[in-house]
Amino acid sequence: MICKHIHNHLEKYDILTSFHHGFCKAHSCETQLLLTVDDLMHSFNQKIQSDIAILDFSRAFDTVPHERLLDKLGHSGIRGPIHNWIRAFLNNRRMWVAVDGESSCKARVASGVPQGTVLGPLLFLLFINYLPSVVSPGTTTRLFADDCLIYREIKTGEDQVTSKDLSVLVTWAKIWGMQFNPAKCNVVRIRRLQSHFLRTYKFSGTTLAEVEQAKYLGITLSDKLDWEAQVDNITKKTSNTLNFLKRNLKYCLKQCKEVAYFALVRSTVEYGSVVWDPHTMEEKDKVERVNRRAARMVSNDCGRHSSVTSMLTRLGWATLEQPRENQWLTMMYKVVHGLVAVPTTHLTAADSRTRANHSYKFRTISCNSTPYKVFLLSANDSFLESPTSRNRRSYVCRCIQASSSVVPPFNSIGVISLPGVCRLLSR
């Protein structure tokens, strides 16, 4: 109840920064990644270098000073009985370790927000809420829980702003009792040209390592903004998981294996696919091999001459391309209807003089880089031009147009509904 009351207050007065996508309604890892990658791809398409610094807080949730947190709550308008209640919630806490019935001495908890509580993440969000405002104009800060990323377009070799912003962040952390871990921080240079601006960045006295690819919110970002490394990481991880399931569920029922596959493997393959959806046949085949290996595992048939296609048909499994298509459609629907924190300004409105008789029209933007052409927010018809998904954008617009008068093609949890789609197509 307290958490809901605070959320209502924050939404009413628009206190929370738009650069934080954790612990908030309509915000998620996917919305954060969509906006971040869209910014980077826009610069990449213009042949402008972007330097990204992926930063890591050291024990972020455990080092928040209570008194400074309470000061920030008061500054955000959370005062009176609620403020006093939160003070009592944070102060006079004790912790100890219990092993085999033996307990250590109790120690006082002098800092940090209680983890595993509903209120803890919201308190941390408020504590770092104003961090994006300390960097220079033109530098973007993205926050998700304790993950921090900053990036900026680099147009000259003398651009010192990013270095200054890193110094400002170190100062901010010292003032507010936080600390970064430079050993886990690195820099990725997103560039399209062979010649680029080289600059060494120091952070807390440590030179940040420059890498060709780095993970952010579970997605691998590369310096060329392609998804080859992401596909390789996904297929390697899911292959190891499938091997584990094959060894440990060898004598289990088919239904048990199928549940384990969808819970542990498919969830990994489909995570964030609206961002990194592969567009080359080589990458699609790599991902599809995961599904085919799983079909053999579930069917308990590894025969050399067995037909995997027949196994997939008997199991009723579609190709992995179809769930990615559904997620793409679902996200587009949510963006247009304001169900997620991705402004429609990231889509380019089409000219009103078209034959379409609805208002949900978006123009294909001009792109000269393949990664941007196949990105969701570019609203490009050439994305995944297969017979089953041709004219995807036009189809999305038809779904959106009809959703107000008939049952929409998406159910209550935002997943595409095939009966709803059939009703739309029959109109």
PyMOL commands that set and color helices and strands:
alter all, ss='L'
color gray80, all
select helices_A, chain A and resi 2-12+29-45+60-62+66-75+81-90+119-127+131-134+161-175+182-184+228-248+254-270+273-276+281-299+308-315+321-336+344-346+370-373+376-378+392-402+418-425
alter helices_A, ss='H'
color red, helices_A
select strands_A, chain A and resi 49-56+94-95+98-99+102-103+107-108+140-144+147-154+186-190+202-203+206-207+209-210+213-216+219-222
alter strands_A, ss='S'
color yellow, strands_A
deselect
rebuild
show_as cartoon
